[in-house]
Amino acid sequence: GNTNAAYLKEAGRQAKMVGAANKNLSDARGRAQLGEMRAQVGAQGTTFSGSPMLVYLDSVKNAAIESQMEYYKGEIGATGYKEQARVAKRGGEADLWSGIIGASAPALKSLGSRLLG
């Protein structure tokens, strides 16, 4: 129970870290792609107005959405692990009480027999 819970909590912490790292990578990829677009438009002698600007703005928006999706994938994964850890801990507590009660039953039966006996 508790060992499983500790493992799952750690997995949740790592899922958050991976999500943050993936977001940073996505941000870097987006910046690189947008830089390439600016360079291509500049090389063509085109200005950033009209259609090239609309394409650029769509790319900016899509890069931001992808970045946030990576972040939230990590958050959702961490939440799932946190809930699994909570369930594992509760299972461990239930197993502990079951063991205590199971171990106590013969002693209580014996005590009852002696008292009533």
SVG drawing of the C-alpha trace seen along z (x, -y; Angstrom):
<svg xmlns="http://www.w3.org/2000/svg" viewBox="-20 -44 37 67">
<polyline fill="none" stroke="black" stroke-width="0.4" points="0.0,0.0 2.3,-2.7 5.2,-1.5 3.0,-1.6 1.7,-5.0 5.2,-6.4 6.1,-5.0 3.0,-6.5 3.6,-9.9 7.1,-9.9 5.7,-8.8 3.4,-11.8 6.2,-14.2 8.1,-12.8 5.1,-13.1 4.9,-16.8 8.6,-17.3 8.3,-15.5 5.3,-17.7 7.3,-20.8 10.3,-19.6 8.1,-18.7 6.5,-22.1 9.9,-23.7 10.9,-21.6 7.7,-22.5 8.3,-26.2 11.8,-25.9 10.5,-24.0 7.8,-26.6 10.4,-29.5 12.6,-27.7 9.8,-27.1 8.6,-30.7 12.2,-31.9 12.4,-29.8 9.2,-31.3 10.4,-34.8 13.7,-34.0 11.9,-32.6 9.5,-35.5 12.4,-37.9 14.4,-36.0 11.5,-36.3 11.4,-40.0 7.9,-39.7 6.6,-41.8 4.6,-40.5 1.2,-41.6 -1.8,-39.9 -1.6,-36.1 2.0,-35.7 1.0,-37.4 -2.1,-35.3 0.0,-32.1 2.5,-33.3 -0.2,-34.2 -1.8,-30.8 1.6,-29.2 2.1,-31.2 -1.3,-30.1 -0.7,-26.5 2.7,-26.5 1.2,-28.0 -1.6,-25.4 0.9,-22.5 3.0,-23.8 0.1,-24.0 -1.0,-20.5 2.4,-19.1 2.2,-20.9 -1.3,-19.7 -0.5,-16.1 2.1,-16.1 -0.4,-17.7 -3.1,-15.1 -0.6,-12.3 0.5,-13.6 -3.1,-13.8 -3.8,-10.2 -0.7,-9.0 -1.8,-11.0 -5.2,-9.4 -3.7,-5.9 -1.4,-6.7 -4.3,-7.7 -6.2,-4.5 -3.0,-2.4 -2.6,-4.1 -6.2,-3.4 -5.8,0.2 -2.7,0.5 -4.7,-0.9 -7.5,1.6 -5.1,4.5 -3.5,3.4 -6.8,3.3 -7.9,6.6 -4.6,8.2 -5.1,6.7 -8.7,7.9 -7.8,11.3 -5.0,11.8 -7.1,10.6 -10.1,12.9 -8.6,16.1 -7.4,14.3 -10.8,12.8 -12.5,16.2 -10.2,17.8 -10.8,15.0 -14.5,15.2 -14.4,19.0 -12.5,18.6 -14.8,15.9 -17.9,17.8 -16.4,21.0"/>
</svg>
